[in-house]
Amino acid sequence: MLDEMIVSHSILVKVFLAFLVGGLLIPMMTAKKPLGFRKASFIYTMIFQAIVTMIAFSGLIAMIIGELGLTLSTIIMIVIWAALMYIEIKKYKLIKIAKIENPETHKLLKGAFIKISVVQIFLVIVMVVLKVMEVKGAISIS
């Protein structure tokens, strides 16, 4: 049962990473439609939160079932999860309240969207690399 939960957690993380990379297309696809950018950003944020919540839930279940305890590795994952959620919520609130009809504001928000997405991708990749290295025995995060 524990192996299945860890595999599902791993698959969800890979799906999430693909989703983040795919999200980089949103500013490009809505280049001429500021209101479309706002709507796409809202949909992106809702899917983002759903996937991140599924990742957290599957990780929590794996931790409980496997009696893995709260290791430094798990704490780092929790901190990254909280940071991703915080960043995403702040990003969407900024897009929601901005006067996006202004071309300069729209351009600025698109640039911020891409930069924030790159930071989020980096955070996920760092955590994946740390976990892979931990499992392979290259580092010890306890």
C-alpha positions, 0 to 999 in steps of 0.5 A, spaced: 500 500 500 505 504 501 509 503 495 502 505 491 501 511 495 508 513 493 508 512 486 501 516 485 505 521 489 510 521 484 506 521 478 502 527 481 508 531 482 510 529 474 503 531 472 504 538 476 511 539 473 508 538 466 502 543 468 507 548 470 511 548 464 504 548 460 502 554 464 508 558 461 504 558 454 498 562 457 501 569 456 503 567 449 496 564 447 492 571 450 497 576 448 492 580 445 486 579 450 487 582 457 481 579 459 482 572 456 489 572 460 485 574 467 480 568 465 485 563 463 489 565 469 483 564 474 482 557 471 490 555 471 490 557 479 484 553 480 487 547 477 494 549 480 491 548 487 487 542 485 493 538 483 498 541 489 492 539 494 492 532 491 500 532 492 499 534 499 494 529 500 497 523 497 504 525 501 500 525 507 497 519 506 503 515 504 507 518 511 501 516 515 501 509 512 508 508 512 509 511 519 515 515 516 515 520 521 516 528 520 523 528 517 527 534 514 526 532 507 518 532 509 519 539 512 522 541 506 516 538 502 511 542 506 515 548 506 515 548 498 508 546 498 506 552 502 511 557 498 508 554 492 501 556 494 502 562 497 506 565 491 500 562 486 495 566 490 498 572 490 500 572 483 492 571 481 490 576 486 495 581 483 492 579 476 485 579 479 485 587 481 490 590 476 487 594 471 489 589 465 486 593 460 492 597 460 497 595 455 503 596 459 499 593 465 498 587 461 505 586 458 508 587 466 503 582 468 505 577 463 512 578 464 511 577 472 506 570 470 512 567 466 517 569 471 513 566 477 512 560 473 519 559 472 520 560 480 515 555 481 518 550 476 525 551 479 522 549 486 519 543 484 525 541 480 529 542 486 525 538 491 524 532 486 532 532 485 533 532 492 528 526 493 531 522 488 538 523 491 536 521 497 533 515 495 539 513 491 543 514 497 547 520 494 545 525 500 542 524 507 536 528 509 533 526 515 
